[in-house]
Amino acid sequence: MAALTGVPVRTIRFYCDEGVLEPARSAGGHRRFDQAAADRLRLVRRLRGLGLGLPAITAVLTGERSMGEAVAAERAALDVELAALAWRRASLRAVEEAGPAERAARLDLLAAVQDGDAARDVLAGFWRGLILVPMPSELAFSFVDMSVPDPPADPTPEQVLAYAEMVAVASDRTLARRLVNEGWANAGQVTDEPALLRGLGEAVAMALPLVVAGEESGPCPPLDHYVEAHAACRGERDTPAFRRRLLSAVSGSADPRLRRYWDLFGAVTGEPVTEGTAHIWLVDALERAAA
C-alpha cells in the first residue's frame, strides 16, 4: 500500500488507528487493502496537502460534508489567519517606522488592538452602551454598524494606528459617562426613539452633500429637518427657545473626542466624510442658528 500510494507505512498505520482507513484483516492479523482503500488514501493525501485536518477529511469520507463545503470552510479559516497576520504586520511596521521618541507611545496604543476583531468588539460595545431604551433589533444593529468600521483586511500602518486611537477614544470612561448621562436626560423627553433615529438619519443624509462640498454649517433645510425630528418626538414645536434647549441636550455629540473619532473613522475607511461628521456638522449648525 505504501509503495502504491507513496504514503509512508507509519502514516498508513496512523490512519488505520484513527479510523480513516478500515482495512480487512487476514487470518494472521495482517492488514489487507483493496483498490477502494488505495483511492481513499490518495484522496486523504490530497486533502491533507491542502491543509485540511483529519476531522474535516473524515467528514468528507463519511459523507457528512461535501468536499466543496470542507474546502470552503478551510479557506474561510485561512482568511481569518491571513487577516490576523496582515494586522500584525501593519502593527509591526507602524512601530518600525516611528521615530525613537514616538515609538513607546505607539507601542502603548497598539497594545490594546493586537487583534482586529477584538478591537471591533470594543467599539461595538461602546456604541451598544449608548442604546438606553428598547428599540427594534434591526434598528439597533444599524446604529452600531454605521458607527463601527470593520478592520481592514490588509491594513496600512496608518489604518491600524487610526483604529487603535478609535479604541482609545471608546475606552474613555469620562466620554461614555457624559454621553450616557445625556442619553438618559433625553430618554425622559423623547417619546419615540426609533422615529427620532430615522428622522436624524434623514437629516444626516440631507447634510452629507453640503459637508462634502465644504459648506459652512448654519441655518439650512437639513438643520430644520434635524430640529423638527427632535421636536416631533418630544411633543414640542420648533421655536428659538426649543433650539436653545435642544443644543444643550445634544452638545455631547460634538464633544472633541467624538470629532476625533469620526476623523479616525474616515482614515480607516477612506470615506471623505462620515455620517458621524455630518451629524456633528448639524450640531454646529444648530449652535450657530441658536446664537
Buried (B, 14 or more C-beta within 10 A) or exposed (E): BEEEBEBEEEBBEBBBEEEBBEBEEEEEEEBEBEEEBBEBBBBBBEBBEEEBEBEBBBBBBEEEBEBEEBBEBBEEBEEEEEBBEBBBBBBEBBBEEBEEEEBEEBEEBBEBBEEBEEBBEBBBBBBBEBBEEEBEEEBBEBBBEBBBBEBBEEBBBBBBBBBBBBBBBBBBEEBBEBBBEBBEEBEEBBEBBBEBBBBBBBBBEBBBEBBEEEBEBBEBEBBBBBBBBBBBBBEBEBEEEBBBBBBEBBBBBBBEBBBBBBBBBBBBBEBEBBBBBBBBBBBBBBBEBBE
